[in-house]
Amino acid sequence: MTTEDATVTAGDIARLAGVGRAAVSNWRRRFGDFPAPVGGTASSPLFSLSEVETWLRAQGKLQELPGDELLWQQVRNSADDLQLLSLVSRLAAAIAHRKLGTLLRGDDAEIAGALPELVTDKNDVPLIRATAELAAERGPQEAVEFLYTRYAQAHSRRVQVISPDIARLIAAFVEPRATQVFDPSCGHGGLLIAAGGEPGKVRTVGQERDAAAARLAGARLAVRGIPADVRTGDALTRDAFPHLQADAVLCSPPFSERGWGYEELANDPRWQYGLPPRGESELAWVQHCLAHARPGGQVVVLMPPAAANRRSGRRVRSQLIRAGALRAVVALPSGAAPQSTMPPHLWLLRRPVAGDRAPSHVLMMDATESREAVIPMWYSFEEDPHRETAGGGRTVPVIDLLDDEIDLTPARYLARSVVSPGGVGRTREELLRATDELTRLLPSAAESPHGPFSMTSLGELARAGSLQILQTPVRMETGSGELRLLTAADVVLGREPTGLGNEEPGLLVARPGDIVVPVASRVPAARVIDEEVALGPNLTVVRPDPEFFDPYFVAGFLKVSARQPSASASGASRLDVRRAQLPRLSLTEQRRYGEVFRQLERFEGALRRANEAGELLGRIVLDGLTNGDLQPDPRR
């Protein structure tokens, strides 16, 4: 990529000028000659680096960038969005390579020959040299963390990172004498880094579906002097360590995965506590973790709150309790899990030792207000499960848990710690924000004087050349690889890409403005793509010519067409996009409709958030009033 081709984000411009992002937004509004976007989307535009530098220089706002920022601009513009993590991980791995200093004395061809897995392009070697200079100046650990942090900032919407303080809390439950710690869904290595402690003291083992993320995790551990063995693959379906039994297993698994391998793994020996239901992927991860702990070994798993009381998971929860595997549940505050905004739980487990008597109590703890007390409370419980706990925790007899519901929600058992005025206030504020947003987005429409539309099909429009209809492969491997893939489930659920794959024949990359539709779905769905993304199997892409069509207009009518019998080829759940109908409207009229369709999407999202916050507020106020933590507001 030449300097003329290089692009920067608003955040990059802020760093170029030494200001905040708000200042860049202000410049765009105030100055008519500010460079126009050359790519990206309305919410995340990209600008020409050369044009931005010229404008900043003319305004006297261009700052001299430090060496690390100059390096990042080189890295950022040497790979597209889909390959940026791969490039960052390869540069990090090069820094961590024990013979890098010797290799750098050779020419570029010698380096490329010695590091074939890290050099995939002729431009990689100069970047490796530049990155090595940064490592020599600031140290390998700081250099790797700089690259990682910049990548995470550039892809903050896609990258799910467990916060360092939550990672430290999880690692704090690991006994000091543990010498081997395993994370079967290690991401970029956050939990293993937190558990690694002093260099050389703990051996870490990890598995990660995303090959680039696995490489990055290995590099981040290596530059800290933490012994590590990190391998690629889906731990549930492609276990890279089938015979491993670690002292401790830590895990922040993906939540609510439907395609975790239910059919393939129905008779798997890891399910010692019962076959996990199809919709309970988290219970599969819990049992996988227990299978990889030594007898008596610890397991700490971050869980969605729904896993504590879903009816479908009662049998597995019951067996975990009866066998003495589940030892404690900790309630955490909202935002503690990168996978969800709902307040998650930590499940603390031990793999039972043959012949040992099953424990008689389970510890319930609340860490929503303060996390300092839960660690000493846990170790006190380990010493004596019958000892009375301080505020914020309670030991619950196993017999009390084994009712018809097998509900492991800490709030149900903590009479005086879960509900507080502060927690109620925060939840109320969250609900007020959601309802304010609802009011702002409340849809309105007027009666149309035109009557029924004049319609045409997408198939006719494709034949006329005003749009393209593309199809992804029917079968693809989506369990591991270096590319994030948008799956059919992601489109339906409105979430970020969760699939993984590699570049292969037939791989389709959606562009901004494309509309992606599942080939088969019970719920009509159509998503407008706002940034480049690789696509998984069984998706149809409608690529309209922007001179003729507004993509949000097309997506809105596609959703309605998916509910019509005429849109189905053979079965009610399979959508034949070519038969979907669109009104014949001018581009100006389409944009009016498209804007309303976008507002409706935002309204539906706000409605879901308000519903979640409302249910939570009602539950905690009821609990607080009935257990004595709260009283009716005297001002009312």
C-alpha positions, -999 to 999 in steps of 0.1 A, spaced: 0 0 0 15 34 -10 15 65 11 -12 79 -12 -34 48 -5 -29 49 33 -60 56 53 -66 67 89 -95 67 113 -108 96 134 -88 82 163 -57 81 143 -62 118 133 -66 127 169 -32 111 177 -16 129 146 -28 162 160 -23 154 197 -60 161 205 -91 141 215 -116 125 191 -142 151 200 -119 178 185 -117 159 152 -155 156 151 -157 194 157 -132 201 129 -153 180 105 -184 202 113 -167 236 114 -142 234 84 -156 229 50 -122 221 36 -116 192 60 -108 161 40 -138 141 30 -139 103 39 -125 80 13 -139 48 27 -153 31 57 -189 38 69 -209 68 82 -202 56 118 -166 47 112 -152 67 82 -117 64 68 -97 93 55 -67 97 32 -35 100 53 -18 122 28 -49 146 26 -52 147 64 -15 155 69 -17 183 43 -47 198 60 -33 195 95 0 210 83 -18 240 68 -38 245 100 -6 243 121 -20 213 139 3 185 128 23 171 156 55 152 152 46 116 159 67 94 182 83 63 167 57 39 180 28 59 164 46 60 131 51 23 133 14 17 140 5 38 110 27 16 89 11 -16 104 -24 -2 101 -20 5 64 -2 -27 55 -32 -49 60 -70 -46 55 -94 -50 84 -98 -87 79 -60 -94 81 -49 -68 107 -50 -93 136 -30 -118 116 -3 -91 109 -2 -79 145 0 -114 158 29 -122 134 48 -91 144 43 -99 181 55 -135 175 86 -121 158 94 -100 188 90 -130 210 112 -152 188 143 -162 208 166 -159 178 153 -127 163 184 -107 173 206 -131 153 182 -132 124 181 -94 120 218 -94 111 209 -112 78 192 -98 47 155 -97 41 155 -130 22 173 -148 50 147 -135 75 119 -146 53 134 -180 49 140 -185 86 104 -173 96 82 -187 69 51 -189 92 55 -152 101 65 -137 68 36 -140 43 43 -108 22 74 -90 10 65 -60 31 65 -80 64 103 -81 68 107 -42 70 78 -42 95 95 -69 115 127 -48 115 108 -17 126 90 -36 153 123 -50 166 137 -15 169 107 -5 190 113 -36 212 149 -28 216 140 7 227 111 0 250 114 -37 258 97 -67 241 67 -68 266 59 -31 261 63 -33 223 39 -63 221 14 -47 244 15 -15 223 6 -34 191 -21 -53 210 -36 -22 225 -37 -3 192 -53 -33 175 -80 -36 202 -87 2 199 -90 -1 161 -115 -29 164 -131 -21 197 -166 -32 183 -153 -66 173 -127 -75 199 -142 -90 231 -115 -86 258 -120 -95 294 -110 -65 316 -77 -69 335 -93 -64 369 -118 -92 362 -90 -114 349 -70 -108 381 -101 -116 402 -106 -149 384 -69 -157 387 -69 -149 424 -91 -180 431 -62 -202 419 -42 -217 447 -7 -204 451 7 -239 448 -8 -245 413 20 -250 388 0 -256 356 -30 -235 345 -52 -242 314 -76 -219 295 -94 -238 267 -109 -206 252 -79 -183 258 -86 -155 233 -56 -131 235 -43 -147 267 -58 -123 293 -66 -150 319 -34 -169 314 -14 -137 318 -32 -129 351 -26 -164 363 11 -165 352 24 -146 381 62 -145 385 81 -155 353 87 -192 352 66 -200 382 35 -213 364 33 -232 332 3 -220 311 -16 -240 285 -42 -226 262 -64 -233 232 -81 -208 209 -102 -212 178 -88 -181 161 -53 -190 149 -41 -153 149 -55 -148 184 -37 -179 196 -5 -167 181 -9 -133 198 -17 -150 231 15 -171 229 36 -140 221 21 -120 250 29 -148 274 64 -154 260 76 -118 263 66 -119 300 87 -150 306 56 -172 312 61 -207 299 32 -214 275 18 -239 251 -10 -223 231 -26 -243 203 -53 -236 177 -87 -253 174 -121 -254 188 -116 -270 222 -150 -287 223 -149 -303 189 -111 -305 183 -95 -309 217 -58 -302 213 -49 -315 248 -71 -347 252 -49 -361 281 -42 -328 299 -51 -326 336 -41 -292 350 -39 -279 385 -64 -252 376 -86 -244 346 -98 -209 340 -123 -200 312 -143 -172 298 -162 -192 271 -184 -179 243 -220 -174 255 -252 -189 239 -235 -208 210 -260 -230 192 -234 -247 170 -211 -260 197 -212 -296 185 -243 -310 201 -249 -338 175 -212 -346 170 -204 -348 207 -236 -366 219 -216 -396 233 -185 -377 244 -169 -391 276 -164 -356 290 -202 -354 298 -198 -370 332 -226 -348 346 -251 -353 317 -253 -343 280 -254 -305 278 -287 -294 261 -283 -279 227 -290 -244 239 -266 -247 270 -232 -244 254 -218 -230 287 -225 -263 305 -205 -281 278 -176 -257 286 -179 -263 323 -177 -301 318 -148 -297 294 -129 -277 320 -136 -303 347 -124 -331 324 -91 -312 321 -85 -306 358 -66 -331 379 -87 -348 406 -90 -321 432 -81 -294 407 -98 -261 405 -121 -247 377 -133 -211 375 -157 -203 346 -173 -170 337 -210 -178 331 -241 -159 319 -267 -154 347 -293 -174 327 -271 -205 330 -279 -206 368 -316 -212 363 -326 -223 328 -350 -252 330 -331 -271 302 -299 -272 323 -315 -285 356 -302 -321 352 -266 -311 346 -267 -285 374 -282 -311 398 -254 -336 390 -227 -310 394 -241 -303 429 -247 -339 439 -212 -349 428 -196 -321 448 -181 -305 417 -198 -271 421 -184 -253 452 -194 -217 448 -212 -191 427 -202 -154 426 -224 -126 413 -204 -100 393 -215 -65 382 -228 -56 348 -201 -54 321 -178 -79 338 -183 -103 309 -171 -91 274 -197 -113 258 -227 -96 274 -239 -65 292 -259 -86 317 -243 -91 352 -225 -125 349 -216 -151 375 -184 -170 383 -188 -207 389 -161 -221 412 -157 -259 409 -134 -287 418 -130 -320 401 -141 -346 426 -116 -370 440 -126 -407 439 -136 -419 474 -140 -384 489 -173 -375 505 -193 -349 486 -194 -315 503 -226 -306 521 -226 -269 513 -222 -245 484 -210 -209 489 -230 -181 474 -212 -147 471 -220 -112 459 -192 -91 442 -215 -66 425 -206 -38 450 -171 -48 462 -148 -76 451 -123 -73 479 -140 -97 503 -148 -126 480 -113 -140 478 -107 -144 516 -143 -156 520 -136 -183 494 -104 -195 512 -122 -194 545 -149 -216 531 -124 -240 517 -109 -244 552 -143 -248 569 -175 -249 549 -196 -246 581 -179 -214 593 -202 -184 593 -195 -160 565 -193 -122 567 -216 -99 547 -217 -106 510 -218 -144 513 -237 -173 526 -231 -211 527 -262 -229 514 -269 -265 523 -269 -287 492 -303 -300 501 -317 -265 498 -304 -262 462 -318 -296 450 -354 -285 446 -375 -285 414 -356 -255 399 -320 -261 409 -316 -223 408 -279 -212 414 -286 -175 413 -268 -160 443 -295 -133 448 -319 -160 457 -299 -171 488 -282 -138 499 -307 -121 522 -287 -90 529 -261 -84 503 -273 -85 468 -297 -56 470 -285 -21 477 -297 14 471 -267 20 449 -275 -11 428 -311 -1 425 -301 35 415 -277 23 388 -303 -1 373 -330 26 375 -307 50 356 -300 23 330 -338 18 325 -343 56 323 -316 59 296 -333 31 277 -367 46 280 -354 80 270 -339 64 239 -372 46 232 -390 80 233 -365 95 210 -367 66 186 -405 62 188 -415 55 152 -441 76 134 -456 74 99 -484 91 79 -511 77 56 -498 72 20 -518 89 -7 -503 67 -34 -520 33 -27 -503 0 -35 -467 1 -48 -456 -9 -83 -433 -38 -75 -405 -56 -91 -384 -87 -81 -348 -88 -71 -343 -114 -98 -355 -89 -125 -332 -62 -110 -302 -86 -110 -309 -95 -147 -310 -57 -155 -276 -53 -138 -287 -29 -111 -278 -52 -83 -259 -85 -77 -271 -116 -59 -242 -137 -45 -242 -170 -25 -218 -182 1 -208 -219 1 -233 -244 16 -206 -260 36 -176 -243 53 -154 -250 82 -163 -223 108 -147 -237 139 -111 -224 136 -89 -202 115 -76 -166 113 -106 -149 98 -137 -138 117 -168 -150 99 -203 -136 100 -226 -165 104 -263 -169 97 -270 -169 135 -250 -137 139 -273 -120 113 -304 -132 130 -292 -122 165 -277 -89 154 -244 -97 170 -207 -93 159 -191 -121 139 -185 -153 159 -174 -178 133 -138 -186 124 -123 -197 91 -95 -193 66 -92 -180 31 -104 -207 8 -120 -210 -27 -155 -196 -26 -150 -174 5 -171 -143 1 -162 -110 17 -191 -86 22 -185 -49 15 -200 -18 32 -235 -14 18 -241 -51 11 -272 -68 25 -267 -102 40 -296 -126 44 -297 -161 59 -307 -188 33 -329 -205 60 -341 -190 92 -372 -191 114 -368 -154 120 -368 -130 90 -335 -111 90 -315 -89 67 -284 -70 78 -267 -40 61 -230 -44 63 -211 -13 76 -175 -26 75 -158 -53 54 -164 -88 68 -159 -124 57 -190 -145 55 -198 -180 67 -220 -206 49 -256 -205 39 -259 -167 34 -271 -147 4 -256 -113 -3 -275 -86 -22 -251 -60 -35 -271 -31 -49 -256 -4 -71 -256 27 -48 -266 49 -77 -299 32 -78 -306 18 -44 -305 27 -7 -293 -5 11 -315 1 42 -345 4 20 -337 -29 3 -331 -46 37 -364 -34 51 -384 -49 23 -363 -80 23 -374 -87 59 -410 -83 49 -406 -105 18 -391 -133 40 -425 -135 57 -444 -138 25 -453 -172 10 -441 -160 -25 -406 -155 -11 -402 -192 -2 -389 -216 -28 -400 -249 -13 -403 -247 25 -415 -218 47 -380 -213 62 -360 -211 30 -358 -177 13 -354 -173 -24 -341 -138 -26 -346 -135 -63 -384 -137 -58 -384 -110 -31 -403 -79 -41 -392 -42 -41 -412 -11 -48 -402 10 -78 -392 42 -60 -367 70 -67 -335 70 -47 -347 101 -28 -378 82 -17 -359 51 -9 -336 70 15 -367 83 33 -379 48 38 -344 35 46 -339 61 74 -372 50 90 -362 13 87 -329 21 104 -348 40 131 -370 9 136 -340 -13 141 -326 11 167 -360 12 183 -362 -26 186 -328 -27 201 -337 0 227 -369 -19 234 -349 -51 242 -325 -32 265 -354 -14 283 -371 -48 288 -340 -64 303 -333 -34 325 -370 -33 336 -371 -69 345 -339 -66 365 -351 -35 383 -384 -51 392 -367 -82 405 -341 -65 427 -366 -40 441 -389 -68 450 -361 -88 466 -349 -57 485 -383 -48 499 -391 -83 510 -358 -91 526 -355 -58 545 -327 -42 525 -350 -15 511 -381 3 522 -407 23 502 -394 57 492 -406 81 519 -407 110 494 -437 93 476 
